[in-house]
């Protein structure tokens, strides 16, 4: 069973920075996509950024130029560097991974979420 553990959330003032981490473990053979999603109160969960195994990335328009997604394949870990944070970035951030287990099964796993609050 593939498990994802997020860390790095917290509270920050507008204009500040945070770095989120997501570590994957548990019978992983390959990780194809790694991505961050977020859900604000009363809103639907939305994609923030995604990075595939070859290193290609894609970002939501609202975070382009401010957020950077990266991954360390040797550690099965993904990061989200968030700069110039705005109050509208306030949400619970979830990581999501897809790939294949050591048994050859396709998996899609979500982390438990980490709160990011941007407020003065």
Backbone as CSV, one residue per row, in Angstrom:
resi,resn,N_x,N_y,N_z,CA_x,CA_y,CA_z,C_x,C_y,C_z
1,UNK,0.849,-1.180,0.000,0.000,0.000,0.000,0.892,1.240,0.000
2,UNK,0.700,2.061,-1.011,1.510,3.269,-1.127,0.967,4.339,-0.184
3,UNK,1.854,4.907,0.599,1.461,5.957,1.540,2.216,7.244,1.235
4,UNK,1.515,8.361,1.410,2.113,9.674,1.194,2.014,10.467,2.489
5,UNK,3.116,11.094,2.865,3.143,11.912,4.066,3.614,13.304,3.696
6,UNK,2.747,14.294,3.965,3.068,15.685,3.666,3.616,16.373,4.910
7,UNK,4.397,17.405,4.679,4.890,18.235,5.764,5.215,19.617,5.211
8,UNK,5.365,20.576,6.127,5.804,21.899,5.722,4.736,22.969,5.712
9,UNK,3.492,22.614,5.982,2.453,23.629,6.019,2.604,24.527,7.235
10,UNK,1.782,25.568,7.278,1.832,26.489,8.403,1.187,27.802,8.062
11,UNK,1.463,28.793,8.910,0.904,30.124,8.724,2.010,31.096,8.333
12,UNK,1.690,31.981,7.418,2.673,32.945,6.938,1.952,34.219,6.526
13,UNK,2.660,35.323,6.572,2.083,36.595,6.145,2.110,36.700,4.621
14,UNK,1.229,37.521,4.061,1.265,37.735,2.606,2.659,38.163,2.149
15,UNK,3.074,37.575,1.033,4.414,37.844,0.522,5.469,36.870,1.019
16,UNK,5.104,36.063,1.987,6.033,35.107,2.554,6.179,33.847,1.726
17,UNK,6.964,32.908,2.252,7.255,31.660,1.536,7.074,30.459,2.454
18,UNK,6.736,29.354,1.841,6.682,28.060,2.513,7.150,26.989,1.541
19,UNK,7.656,25.898,2.087,8.048,24.763,1.261,7.361,23.510,1.779
20,UNK,6.569,22.906,0.907,5.887,21.675,1.254,6.684,20.478,0.747
21,UNK,6.611,19.379,1.500,7.254,18.140,1.093,6.228,17.023,1.108
22,UNK,6.437,16.028,0.247,5.572,14.854,0.196,6.453,13.644,-0.035
23,UNK,6.492,12.745,0.942,7.323,11.551,0.858,6.444,10.333,0.621
24,UNK,6.790,9.553,-0.390,6.031,8.357,-0.744,6.786,7.116,-0.290
25,UNK,6.017,6.128,0.181,6.636,4.876,0.618,5.650,3.732,0.493
26,UNK,6.184,2.482,0.567,5.284,1.338,0.583,5.119,0.615,-0.742
27,UNK,6.038,-0.256,-1.091,5.858,-1.108,-2.256,5.843,-0.392,-3.587
28,UNK,6.621,0.668,-3.683,6.642,1.451,-4.917,7.677,0.923,-5.899
29,UNK,7.237,0.655,-7.112,8.166,0.309,-8.185,8.510,1.549,-8.999
30,UNK,7.468,2.260,-9.385,7.683,3.498,-10.135,6.680,4.551,-9.678
31,UNK,7.089,5.803,-9.785,6.181,6.936,-9.593,6.130,7.686,-10.910
32,UNK,4.971,7.727,-11.530,4.846,8.401,-12.813,4.549,9.886,-12.630
33,UNK,3.446,10.207,-12.021,3.121,11.612,-11.781,3.105,11.904,-10.289
34,UNK,3.548,13.097,-9.954,3.460,13.607,-8.585,2.845,14.992,-8.699
35,UNK,1.861,15.256,-7.889,1.193,16.540,-8.005,0.689,17.075,-6.683
36,UNK,0.438,18.370,-6.679,-0.147,19.041,-5.519,-1.525,19.575,-5.911
37,UNK,-2.472,19.345,-5.042,-3.812,19.887,-5.178,-4.117,20.676,-3.914
38,UNK,-5.116,21.540,-3.985,-5.508,22.270,-2.791,-7.018,22.438,-2.764
39,UNK,-7.513,22.587,-1.547,-8.948,22.800,-1.366,-9.160,23.856,-0.299
40,UNK,-9.771,24.956,-0.707,-10.117,26.030,0.214,-11.527,25.787,0.749
41,UNK,-11.857,26.355,1.893,-13.197,26.160,2.458,-14.285,26.570,1.472
42,UNK,-15.244,25.680,1.263,-16.359,25.983,0.385,-16.061,25.884,-1.089
43,UNK,-14.861,25.447,-1.428,-14.482,25.355,-2.837,-14.091,23.933,-3.194
44,UNK,-14.095,23.648,-4.489,-13.685,22.330,-4.954,-12.167,22.198,-4.921
45,UNK,-11.707,20.958,-4.798,-10.279,20.712,-4.858,-9.784,21.027,-6.265
46,UNK,-8.625,21.696,-6.338,-8.073,22.080,-7.628,-6.611,21.680,-7.737
47,UNK,-6.195,21.450,-8.977,-4.797,21.132,-9.234,-3.957,22.395,-9.113
48,UNK,-2.854,22.274,-8.400,-1.918,23.393,-8.250,-0.738,23.217,-9.191
49,UNK,-0.114,22.045,-9.142,1.058,21.785,-9.963,1.271,20.286,-10.064
50,UNK,1.878,19.853,-11.168,2.156,18.445,-11.374,3.500,18.301,-12.062
51,UNK,4.208,17.228,-11.739,5.480,16.920,-12.372,5.484,15.433,-12.719
52,UNK,5.851,15.122,-13.959,5.870,13.726,-14.369,7.291,13.191,-14.295
53,UNK,7.440,11.901,-14.526,8.711,11.247,-14.286,9.849,11.827,-15.118
54,UNK,9.534,12.329,-16.301,10.578,12.903,-17.135,10.992,14.300,-16.736
55,UNK,10.263,14.876,-15.797,10.607,16.206,-15.304,9.731,17.329,-15.818
56,UNK,8.830,17.035,-16.760,7.929,18.067,-17.255,6.987,18.515,-16.149
57,UNK,6.679,19.800,-16.150,5.819,20.366,-15.113,4.653,21.141,-15.722
58,UNK,3.615,21.287,-14.925,2.469,22.089,-15.327,1.916,22.758,-14.079
59,UNK,1.488,24.012,-14.234,1.014,24.796,-13.094,-0.349,25.413,-13.385
60,UNK,-1.102,25.595,-12.331,-2.320,26.392,-12.450,-1.909,27.827,-12.745
61,UNK,-2.726,28.523,-13.519,-2.394,29.901,-13.890,-2.217,30.784,-12.652
62,UNK,-2.966,30.489,-11.609,-2.951,31.333,-10.419,-1.642,31.258,-9.644
63,UNK,-0.820,30.248,-9.915,0.434,30.097,-9.151,1.675,30.195,-10.026
64,UNK,1.490,30.323,-11.326,2.639,30.408,-12.232,3.529,31.585,-11.859
65,UNK,4.832,31.320,-11.829,5.793,32.354,-11.489,6.025,32.517,-10.000
66,UNK,5.167,31.887,-9.185,5.313,31.993,-7.730,5.650,30.643,-7.081
67,UNK,5.096,29.568,-7.619,5.308,28.235,-7.058,6.229,27.435,-7.974
68,UNK,7.023,26.564,-7.362,7.890,25.669,-8.124,7.777,24.258,-7.567
69,UNK,7.444,23.322,-8.449,7.347,21.923,-8.058,8.622,21.204,-8.476
70,UNK,9.081,20.299,-7.632,10.273,19.520,-7.953,10.157,18.146,-7.303
71,UNK,11.012,17.231,-7.716,10.992,15.896,-7.131,12.403,15.342,-7.045
72,UNK,12.613,14.498,-6.034,13.865,13.788,-5.870,13.534,12.304,-6.012
73,UNK,13.818,11.756,-7.173,13.441,10.369,-7.442,14.207,9.378,-6.563
74,UNK,15.363,9.768,-6.079,16.144,8.861,-5.228,15.500,8.710,-3.852
75,UNK,14.679,9.694,-3.484,14.029,9.674,-2.170,12.519,9.505,-2.276
76,UNK,11.999,9.365,-3.501,10.538,9.300,-3.710,9.842,10.461,-3.001
77,UNK,10.399,11.623,-3.157,9.897,12.816,-2.465,9.672,13.945,-3.453
78,UNK,8.606,14.679,-3.195,8.234,15.819,-4.028,8.177,17.065,-3.160
79,UNK,8.451,18.200,-3.772,8.457,19.459,-3.046,7.615,20.502,-3.781
80,UNK,7.111,21.449,-3.027,6.442,22.607,-3.614,6.970,23.846,-2.905
81,UNK,7.779,24.611,-3.606,8.272,25.870,-3.080,7.264,26.951,-3.427
82,UNK,6.725,27.589,-2.409,5.691,28.596,-2.603,6.228,29.950,-2.159
83,UNK,6.360,30.860,-3.099,6.842,32.213,-2.818,5.746,33.236,-3.095
84,UNK,5.943,34.421,-2.590,4.984,35.517,-2.801,3.555,35.064,-2.507
85,UNK,3.382,34.430,-1.383,2.080,33.865,-1.033,1.035,34.961,-0.838
86,UNK,-0.189,34.610,-1.239,-1.319,35.520,-1.156,-2.396,34.905,-0.264
87,UNK,-3.264,35.727,0.297,-4.348,35.169,1.129,-5.184,34.133,0.380
88,UNK,-5.344,34.303,-0.906,-6.135,33.344,-1.685,-5.437,32.004,-1.876
89,UNK,-4.191,31.891,-1.455,-3.504,30.603,-1.466,-3.857,29.757,-0.232
90,UNK,-4.579,30.349,0.693,-4.974,29.631,1.899,-5.848,28.431,1.542
91,UNK,-5.436,27.249,1.988,-6.153,26.019,1.661,-5.466,24.847,2.354
92,UNK,-6.102,23.697,2.278,-5.442,22.449,2.633,-4.798,21.917,1.355
93,UNK,-3.522,21.636,1.428,-2.767,21.159,0.276,-2.564,19.648,0.386
94,UNK,-2.884,18.954,-0.703,-2.784,17.504,-0.756,-1.795,17.096,-1.848
95,UNK,-0.989,16.106,-1.563,-0.158,15.550,-2.622,-0.824,14.288,-3.165
96,UNK,-0.540,14.018,-4.412,-1.107,12.868,-5.110,-0.034,12.266,-5.998
97,UNK,0.039,10.934,-5.992,1.017,10.239,-6.821,0.345,9.107,-7.583
98,UNK,0.833,8.841,-8.762,0.393,7.677,-9.523,1.618,6.920,-10.015
99,UNK,1.452,5.626,-10.209,2.555,4.821,-10.701,2.224,3.357,-10.586
100,UNK,3.255,2.520,-10.449,3.065,1.083,-10.335,3.730,0.560,-9.069
101,UNK,3.062,-0.397,-8.424,3.632,-1.040,-7.255,4.605,-2.137,-7.688
102,UNK,5.288,-2.703,-6.704,6.211,-3.798,-6.990,5.483,-5.046,-7.468
103,UNK,4.155,-5.083,-7.274,3.354,-6.200,-7.767,2.827,-5.937,-9.172
104,UNK,3.170,-4.784,-9.712,2.725,-4.460,-11.055,1.351,-3.838,-11.125
105,UNK,0.828,-3.422,-9.991,-0.496,-2.799,-9.952,-0.392,-1.290,-10.073
106,UNK,-1.298,-0.718,-10.852,-1.370,0.737,-10.955,-1.974,1.295,-9.667
107,UNK,-1.398,2.347,-9.141,-1.944,2.967,-7.938,-2.129,4.468,-8.137
108,UNK,-3.035,4.989,-7.343,-3.244,6.436,-7.222,-3.440,6.709,-5.740
109,UNK,-2.524,7.444,-5.151,-2.565,7.665,-3.712,-2.574,9.145,-3.379
110,UNK,-3.262,9.455,-2.287,-3.359,10.829,-1.785,-2.760,10.914,-0.391
111,UNK,-2.185,12.069,-0.084,-1.729,12.335,1.258,-2.884,12.809,2.127
112,UNK,-2.592,13.031,3.403,-3.640,13.397,4.355,-3.942,14.883,4.343
113,UNK,-3.090,15.670,3.709,-3.307,17.110,3.618,-2.532,17.879,4.666
114,UNK,-2.104,19.075,4.288,-1.424,19.966,5.211,-1.974,21.380,5.014
115,UNK,-2.255,22.051,6.120,-2.899,23.361,6.059,-1.877,24.455,5.756
116,UNK,-2.220,25.317,4.820,-1.449,26.526,4.534,-2.371,27.720,4.743
117,UNK,-1.955,28.628,5.604,-2.746,29.819,5.903,-1.905,31.051,5.643
118,UNK,-2.428,31.939,4.810,-1.737,33.185,4.478,-2.599,34.328,4.975
119,UNK,-2.107,35.012,5.988,-2.904,36.054,6.616,-2.000,37.050,7.324
120,UNK,-2.437,38.299,7.335,-1.686,39.312,8.066,-2.237,39.473,9.475
